[in-house]
């Protein structure tokens, strides 16, 4: 049993499973019916929170009015499940406008990735988070996603940002493959930030290991499209059944391999299209959907690895 | 003398110096007066073309209406100098909208960098350029800027895109430090694309070497703010005075060092602010201007290296 059971002071809002639904498009417009369906599936599966307009929700590609509408729909259809909303943009004034819209829609928290075109300095990034926390009345989640933002967060940068009042959680990009090293990594990050800051793992392939290594939450791509599966892994990890969490994750290795090869977004979009919960192709151009060969592999993985685990 | 004097079929529009003015902001709005002043300086200095809304023009941070206004102002105040306009965006439909606005404003060509948030495949990039060329009636310049777009262009990808009707020029990110290798590099790229495609060097530190290695043009950051200097280097290279071009560039090494350290945009913004042609701080947040120590170095370089070369 991992010796990680120290008493934590992270608010329950920032623990457990946060599901990231796609924002499916249809002929370059938000497919609201499909988005609502995805949100309702997440809520029905009992996820702990829903994050609309994450990277999986294509926030970076959507206009202000589209994003405001998506935030409203998410809150409206999530029932009692709290909704977090992604607010990132290249320009600080746009980020602040998105934050305002998300709060007006009823977001329980804001998710902010420091998008970049020109490379950002640490001071740029800290100032951006300071501007958002100073003008927002709901908590802010720091979104560390180097593959899309090209910003490198160091523990020291986490620490500077986490000092800001209003910062609640950090979405970290993954943990080392070895369980002991993973535990050490998470514990090292804990030392860099105040006690109340939640640490949430992302990169679905890392999720079971991350939760078992002491992460408070899982910011989950598959949680938005295959929510029962993500709930099962999360509950196993939270409720003292580490072998079950690891076993479920291991059986999904063919899915993680597809994620590594094509990026999780294109794969999960293909899954949603195969399940009939989004129309093909639901991603914003220039992002093409997977080609026929990759879609055939997705279908195989769905049938061989995912379907046997979906118990209903 | 470099043995590069083969007859070329590149249209004159895509040869010589293209100057990239800043789009200065003032309290988060485009400072139109300052932008117009920069455009007029470029035209008066005799640059061969002006590229509005390049990376130096902060296109990625500006809204559609702001970009349309900037394109109109550039054409209106450039006199006889042709104006190219940057149209990049994360979403293809936005790129097409910008292309439409730029053409309505009177752009002589469109400059397109494949901006990315999710990593793009080569097929994504080719389709993006195909969509733009198919719907535009002016030539398109391929903007290869890996530091900001995180797209890696191979010669093969250049070749695929350059086949599209309407592609006129490729803005390449630099050339090798050794003059012979630089010539070989440019000649290798020539072999990858049709004869009529212009190759333009960028990365100002590479410009003299790139022109002498056979590039048709220089897409120039300093051309937008210190246009006489860029004209002098370009004419020396074009008119058979290679030593003079190299000497001018070598004397600007302290400036290239600042570019390497802070990025050319922040440095050239500080220069514009010191020259009084833009108000401080003229960059879109979250991009902070240089700090006091770096500004002092910029002032030293302006006084010690730039001023002695500005002959008027």
Interface residues (C-beta under 8 A of the other chain):
Chain A: X28 X55 X60 X61 X62 X90 X91 X92 X93 X114 X115 X117 X118 X119 X120 X121 X123 X124 X125 X127 X128 X131 X147 X148 X150 X263 X265 X266 X284 X285 X286 X287 X288
Chain B: X28 X55 X60 X61 X62 X90 X91 X92 X93 X114 X115 X117 X118 X119 X120 X121 X123 X124 X125 X127 X128 X131 X147 X148 X150 X263 X265 X266 X284 X285 X286 X287 X288
